[in-house]
Amino acid sequence: RDVSDLLTNVTKPIIEFNAETGLRIFIDRDGNEIDTSEYSFVEDNGKYTVTFDEKALVDGTYTLKVEDAAGNNVKGDALPFTIETVLPILSDVQLVNSTDTGGQSGQSEDPLFSDRLTNTARPELSFTAIDPADNSLLESGLRVFIQKVNTDSSSINLPIDLELGDFSFTDTSGTYTATFNQDLTDGFYNVLAEDDAGNRSLVGTDQTFSVDLTKPIFESLELVNATDTGFDSSDLLTNLPRPMVEFRSEPGLRFSIQHSVDDGNGGQTITEVPEQNYIITGDGSFGFYSFQFLDAGVELTDGKYNIILKDDAGNENLIEEQFTFTVDRTDPVFSSAISLGNFDLGHASDDKVTKITQPIITFTAGEPAL
């Protein structure tokens, strides 16, 4: 982390220092001298360069000792360097504070509540770092990095680190939380931790999360099997109490059905149709869905019916008129008698008797409330 802290995860580092000419170099690891065959050095007018070409160093603390031709030596105890290659270990990442947005409302055991999938642009993360030396302890002092996975097939799919200013993190004795200062976009994200030596934790499935901000959309909606009884067989209007419905959208959705009626004050009263009132006959495989209402005692009442699609991230579709079906089981009524007007030529002007073969007939009719 600090370019001058003499800490590295490189097992064949290059060491440079300046001293008088003609010195020999010895190296101790954790107090024990290592074999001189494990390293070599060159000198150029008092500038020494030590390399480890033959054998990689193991983790430990190393100290250089220099010795002149007379046997005088000095040990660099004040400037040891350390090799550390042990990777940090992270627990499962959790989306907290209700930012794991999948799952069925009211069902806390729904696995989608903990699938690390969210429709929140700024989710909140929590995880712990396990001490590699003792898995009963936690490791603090790590830096957190978050990567977005590059899924562009036209380029090399290397994850890209988010800018450090895009998120903030806290470390409480090895328990870490992360929040975002910028909105995330759709995609897959990795969570990593890095120690002072530059070692980064491995990323498994449990150290990832996904953002999905895209609402499901309908491709089509139909009332089938002659249950669309309107003038147009595709107008989504029926007078049947149990229409059969098919629609297409993306695979893997859940859906519910809402009943909407005018409340008489310019608004709508919305209720949800109980799930036990219908059976799903097309489960969404390949994006095809269908359902029908049970014969036993289930009859839809007048009103508009909206199908609410919900994906695993919790996104719901927008309600659109062209994907709403309407039930109208109320017969129209005459609100006035029919009249032939001046074409009524019978003895009485309103006896509806005429000799004219193309009379004009007038009347008013409509819904009972009209």
Solvent accessible surface area in square Angstrom, and as a share of the most:
residue,aa,sasa,rsa
1,R,123,0.45
2,D,77,0.40
3,V,160,0.92
4,S,85,0.55
5,D,57,0.30
6,L,82,0.41
7,L,45,0.23
8,T,29,0.17
9,N,51,0.26
10,V,81,0.46
11,T,46,0.27
12,K,91,0.38
13,P,18,0.11
14,I,121,0.62
15,I,28,0.14
16,E,104,0.47
17,F,48,0.20
18,N,121,0.62
19,A,40,0.31
20,E,114,0.51
21,T,84,0.49
22,G,52,0.50
23,L,14,0.07
24,R,137,0.50
25,I,5,0.02
26,F,30,0.12
27,I,0,0.00
28,D,15,0.08
29,R,68,0.25
30,D,93,0.48
31,G,60,0.58
32,N,107,0.55
33,E,97,0.44
34,I,10,0.05
35,D,86,0.45
36,T,72,0.42
37,S,78,0.50
38,E,23,0.10
39,Y,17,0.06
40,S,58,0.38
41,F,72,0.30
42,V,105,0.60
43,E,67,0.30
44,D,95,0.49
45,N,143,0.73
46,G,7,0.07
47,K,101,0.43
48,Y,0,0.00
49,T,30,0.18
50,V,0,0.00
51,T,31,0.18
52,F,3,0.01
53,D,95,0.49
54,E,143,0.64
55,K,113,0.48
56,A,46,0.36
57,L,6,0.03
58,V,85,0.49
59,D,54,0.28
60,G,14,0.14
61,T,56,0.33
62,Y,0,0.00
63,T,15,0.09
64,L,26,0.13
65,K,46,0.20
66,V,24,0.14
67,E,25,0.11
68,D,34,0.18
69,A,109,0.85
70,A,86,0.67
71,G,39,0.38
72,N,97,0.50
73,N,84,0.43
74,V,95,0.55
75,K,79,0.33
76,G,31,0.29
77,D,93,0.48
78,A,96,0.74
79,L,134,0.67
80,P,50,0.31
81,F,17,0.07
82,T,39,0.23
83,I,2,0.01
84,E,56,0.25
85,T,51,0.29
86,V,74,0.43
87,L,66,0.33
88,P,5,0.03
89,I,80,0.41
90,L,14,0.07
91,S,30,0.20
92,D,77,0.40
93,V,1,0.01
94,Q,113,0.50
95,L,15,0.08
96,V,45,0.26
97,N,109,0.56
98,S,107,0.69
99,T,12,0.07
100,D,14,0.07
101,T,35,0.20
102,G,0,0.00
103,G,4,0.04
104,Q,52,0.23
105,S,98,0.63
106,G,83,0.79
107,Q,102,0.45
108,S,94,0.61
109,E,159,0.71
110,D,14,0.07
111,P,104,0.65
112,L,30,0.15
113,F,75,0.31
114,S,84,0.54
115,D,47,0.24
116,R,40,0.15
117,L,35,0.17
118,T,0,0.00
119,N,45,0.23
120,T,41,0.24
121,A,24,0.19
122,R,113,0.41
123,P,0,0.00
124,E,51,0.23
125,L,1,0.00
126,S,23,0.15
127,F,6,0.03
128,T,36,0.21
129,A,0,0.00
130,I,43,0.22
131,D,34,0.17
132,P,48,0.30
133,A,98,0.76
134,D,60,0.31
135,N,132,0.68
136,S,90,0.58
137,L,95,0.47
138,L,83,0.41
139,E,40,0.18
140,S,60,0.39
141,G,43,0.42
142,L,7,0.04
143,R,71,0.26
144,V,1,0.00
145,F,18,0.08
146,I,0,0.00
147,Q,21,0.09
148,K,59,0.25
149,V,40,0.23
150,N,34,0.18
151,T,94,0.55
152,D,74,0.38
153,S,111,0.72
154,S,101,0.65
155,S,52,0.34
156,I,137,0.70
157,N,84,0.43
158,L,117,0.58
159,P,55,0.34
160,I,106,0.54
161,D,57,0.30
162,L,31,0.16
163,E,127,0.57
164,L,104,0.52
165,G,56,0.54
166,D,36,0.19
167,F,9,0.04
168,S,53,0.34
169,F,72,0.30
170,T,81,0.47
171,D,53,0.27
172,T,95,0.56
173,S,91,0.59
174,G,0,0.00
175,T,50,0.29
176,Y,0,0.00
177,T,53,0.31
178,A,0,0.00
179,T,59,0.34
180,F,12,0.05
181,N,62,0.32
182,Q,99,0.44
183,D,91,0.47
184,L,11,0.06
185,T,81,0.47
186,D,59,0.31
187,G,19,0.18
188,F,117,0.49
189,Y,3,0.01
190,N,14,0.07
191,V,0,0.00
192,L,11,0.06
193,A,0,0.00
194,E,17,0.08
195,D,8,0.04
196,D,63,0.33
197,A,8,0.07
198,G,30,0.29
199,N,6,0.03
200,R,67,0.25
201,S,5,0.03
202,L,138,0.69
203,V,57,0.33
204,G,34,0.33
205,T,107,0.62
206,D,56,0.29
207,Q,21,0.09
208,T,35,0.20
209,F,3,0.01
210,S,22,0.14
211,V,5,0.03
212,D,38,0.20
213,L,69,0.34
214,T,83,0.48
215,K,94,0.40
216,P,1,0.01
217,I,123,0.62
218,F,15,0.06
219,E,122,0.55
220,S,41,0.26
221,L,15,0.08
222,E,96,0.43
223,L,12,0.06
224,V,27,0.16
225,N,104,0.54
226,A,96,0.74
227,T,11,0.07
228,D,14,0.07
229,T,59,0.34
230,G,18,0.18
231,F,224,0.93
232,D,76,0.39
233,S,89,0.57
234,S,84,0.54
235,D,58,0.30
236,L,18,0.09
237,L,67,0.33
238,T,2,0.01
239,N,84,0.43
240,L,60,0.30
241,P,28,0.18
242,R,73,0.27
243,P,0,0.00
244,M,55,0.25
245,V,1,0.00
246,E,50,0.23
247,F,1,0.01
248,R,108,0.39
249,S,4,0.03
250,E,73,0.33
251,P,83,0.52
252,G,51,0.50
253,L,14,0.07
254,R,75,0.27
255,F,23,0.10
256,S,22,0.14
257,I,0,0.00
258,Q,43,0.19
259,H,28,0.12
260,S,9,0.06
261,V,52,0.30
262,D,111,0.58
263,D,62,0.32
264,G,72,0.69
265,N,138,0.71
266,G,84,0.81
267,G,25,0.25
268,Q,100,0.44
269,T,64,0.37
270,I,93,0.47
271,T,74,0.43
272,E,103,0.46
273,V,11,0.06
274,P,62,0.39
275,E,103,0.46
276,Q,135,0.60
277,N,39,0.20
278,Y,14,0.05
279,I,79,0.40
280,I,93,0.47
281,T,80,0.46
282,G,8,0.08
283,D,108,0.56
284,G,3,0.02
285,S,62,0.40
286,F,188,0.78
287,G,3,0.03
288,F,66,0.27
289,Y,1,0.00
290,S,10,0.07
291,F,2,0.01
292,Q,58,0.26
293,F,4,0.02
294,L,62,0.31
295,D,114,0.59
296,A,92,0.71
297,G,79,0.76
298,V,16,0.09
299,E,92,0.41
300,L,10,0.05
301,T,81,0.47
302,D,53,0.27
303,G,14,0.14
304,K,82,0.35
305,Y,3,0.01
306,N,12,0.06
307,I,2,0.01
308,I,14,0.07
309,L,0,0.00
310,K,43,0.18
311,D,10,0.05
312,D,58,0.30
313,A,0,0.00
314,G,13,0.13
315,N,10,0.05
316,E,79,0.36
317,N,14,0.07
318,L,121,0.60
319,I,93,0.47
320,E,67,0.30
321,E,120,0.54
322,Q,110,0.49
323,F,37,0.15
324,T,10,0.06
325,F,0,0.00
326,T,33,0.19
327,V,1,0.01
328,D,49,0.25
329,R,94,0.34
330,T,53,0.31
331,D,110,0.57
332,P,97,0.61
333,V,65,0.38
334,F,134,0.56
335,S,68,0.44
336,S,48,0.31
337,A,77,0.59
338,I,66,0.33
339,S,49,0.32
340,L,13,0.07
341,G,48,0.46
342,N,146,0.75
343,F,62,0.26
344,D,15,0.08
345,L,86,0.43
346,G,23,0.22
347,H,207,0.93
348,A,45,0.35
349,S,97,0.62
350,D,106,0.55
351,D,54,0.28
352,K,93,0.39
353,V,85,0.49
354,T,43,0.25
355,K,170,0.72
356,I,61,0.31
357,T,129,0.75
358,Q,154,0.69
359,P,41,0.26
360,I,109,0.56
361,I,90,0.46
362,T,79,0.46
363,F,104,0.43
364,T,78,0.45
365,A,54,0.42
366,G,18,0.17
367,E,68,0.30
368,P,74,0.47
369,A,104,0.81
370,L,153,0.76
